Amino acid sequence: MELRCQIVLGNTYHLENRPGSDLLKELGGLSFFTNWRSGTLTDSGGFQMVSLLDLAEISEKGVKFQSPIHGQQMMLTPERSIHIQNDIGADIIMALDDVVSSVHNEKSRFEKATQRTLRWIDRCIAAHRRPSEQALFGIIQGGLDHRLRNVCVEGLRERNDHLPGYAVGGLAGGEEKHAFCKVVSQCTALLPEDKPRYVMGVGYPLDLVVR
C-alpha cells in the first residue's frame, strides 16, 4: 500500500549519539544520508526528558543525559539542540522545550516547565544559524492546565515573527482522550491561521483529525 508520506521525522538526541551530526553534515544532511527526497523534520531532544527521565538531569541550563548505549553524558542546551539540528539539516526543526509527562501529578512542575519553555525559545531563536533554510517551530507546553496553555501560546505568539510554525507538545502521554482533544482544540484556536501547526506524538487515526 502506498502511504504517500510527505515528511519523515528524525530524533535529534539519538542521531547525535549515532551516527553524529558532524557525519550527517559531511554527507549532506539527513535527506541525503537516508536517500529521502521529500520533507524532513527533527525533534529537539525534549521528549527524552520523559522517555529517558531516569537518565536525565534537568536545569535552567539544559538537560544532561547519560547515554543508555555507552554511559557517556551529553549536555543538551537550547543552543546545542539548535546547532545539532542545523547540522542535521532538516527542513523543520523544533525548539528545545521543558517536557513533562501529561499524567505527572505535581502542578508546580508544569508551571516551571511552561515558564522555562518560554525562556528557552529566546535562546533557540538566537542560536538558529539557518533561519532562511530551516523553519523553527515553537512548542506549546502546559500539561492539561487551561491557564498554562494560554500563557504558553501567548508567549510564543509574541515571538511570531521568528517562528514559521507552531507545535502542541506534552500530550499523548497517557492522558484520557477527551483531555487530549480539549487541549489540542484550545491551543489551535489561539494560533495564527496562516502558519502550520503540528500536534506532536500522536499515532492513532482519530488523533490526526482532531482540531
Secondary structure, 3 states (H helix, E strand, C coil): CCCCCCEEEECHHHHHHCCCHHHHHHCCCHHHHHCCCCEEEECCCCCHHHHCHHHEEECCCCEEEECCCCCCEEEECHHHHHHHHHHHCCCEEECCCCCCCCCCCCHHHHHHHHHHHHHHHHHHHHHCCCCCCCEEEEEECCCCCHHHHHHHHHHHHCCHHHCCEEEECCCCCCCCHHHHHHHHHHHHHHCCCCCCEEECCCCCHHHHHCC
